[in-house]
């Protein structure tokens, strides 16, 4: 399974949430025993993390991953263009799968 490409536009200083349902061969994947993580970086090879999404599995058996940024988190990231990816993984990173990847455009906040 290759990662899907999905570009994001996020308004700096606002709440952001995205729910993704993971399927394999058309069937919802159970995410029991999995966790999720997602980060933004200025370039794909940059060692510095510009921002981290909070990732949760609200009901692991239904295959949904929720990626979120709080208003304070999105305010703390400089407006601009970034790259991100979303991964699911098992304990000790024995299994890691990239689910989504793409670009993030973080638009400048005016009202603070």
N, C-alpha and C positions, 0 to 999 in steps of 0.2 A: 504494500500500500504506500503510494507516494503522497507527500504532503500536498494539500490543496493550497492554491495561492489565493489570498484574499487581502486586499489592501484596506487599511482603516483610516478614517479621518476622525480625529478626536479633538474636541474643543478644550483647550487648556483651562483649568479651573472648574471643570464640570465633572459630573459622575459619568462613567463609561461602563457599560456591561455588554457582553456578547455571550450568547449561549450557542454551543455547537453540539449537535448530536452525531456521535461517531458510529458509523456502520462499516461492516466488513462484508463484502459480497452481498450487499443489500439488506443485511440483518443487523439490528442494533447490537453493538458490542457491549457486553457487561464490563463495567469498569471496577468491579469488586477486586480488591487488592492492588488497585492502581492509585496514583496521585497525579497531579498535573502541575506544570510550571510554564511560565511565559515571561520573556524578557525583551526589552528594546535596547538596541545599540545603534550608535551613529553609523557604523559600517559593520558588515558581517564579520570582519576580522578584528574589530576593536575589542580590547580586553576589558574596557570599562562599560559597566551596565548603566545606561541612561535612566532606565526605569524598569520596575518589575510589576507585573500584573498579579493580583491576588487570584488564584485559581482554586475553584472548589468543584466537587462532584456532588451536587445536591442529592441525587438518588443514584448511587453507582450502578445499580442494575439496569437503569434506563439509558445508559450511554451518553448522558449529557455532561459537558464540561462548561463551567461558567468562568469567564475571564472578566476581571473588573479593575478599574482604577477609581480611587476616591477623588473628590475635588482637590483635597490637599496634596495628594500624590501627583495629579496631573498639573497642578500649579507649580510644583517643585521641579518639573522638567522643562527645559528651555524649548520654546516653540521652534519647529523645524521638521526635518525629514529624518526618519529612522527606519531600521529594519527590525522585524520581530519574528519570533516563531513560538508555537505552542506545542508542548510535548506532553505525552502521558508516559508514566514510568512505574516500574514495580520497585519494591524494596531493594536497596543496594544497587539500583540501576541495572538489574539483570536483564530487563527488557525496557528499551526506550524507543518510542515511536513518535516521530514528528507528525503532527496532525495538520497544522496550518502554518503558513509562512507568508510574508509579504512586507509591504512598506506601511509605515505609519506617518501620516501627516498630522502634526500637532499644531493646531491653529492658535495664534496669539490671543491671549486674554486681554481685554481692555478694562472691564470693570473688575476692580479688586477690593 
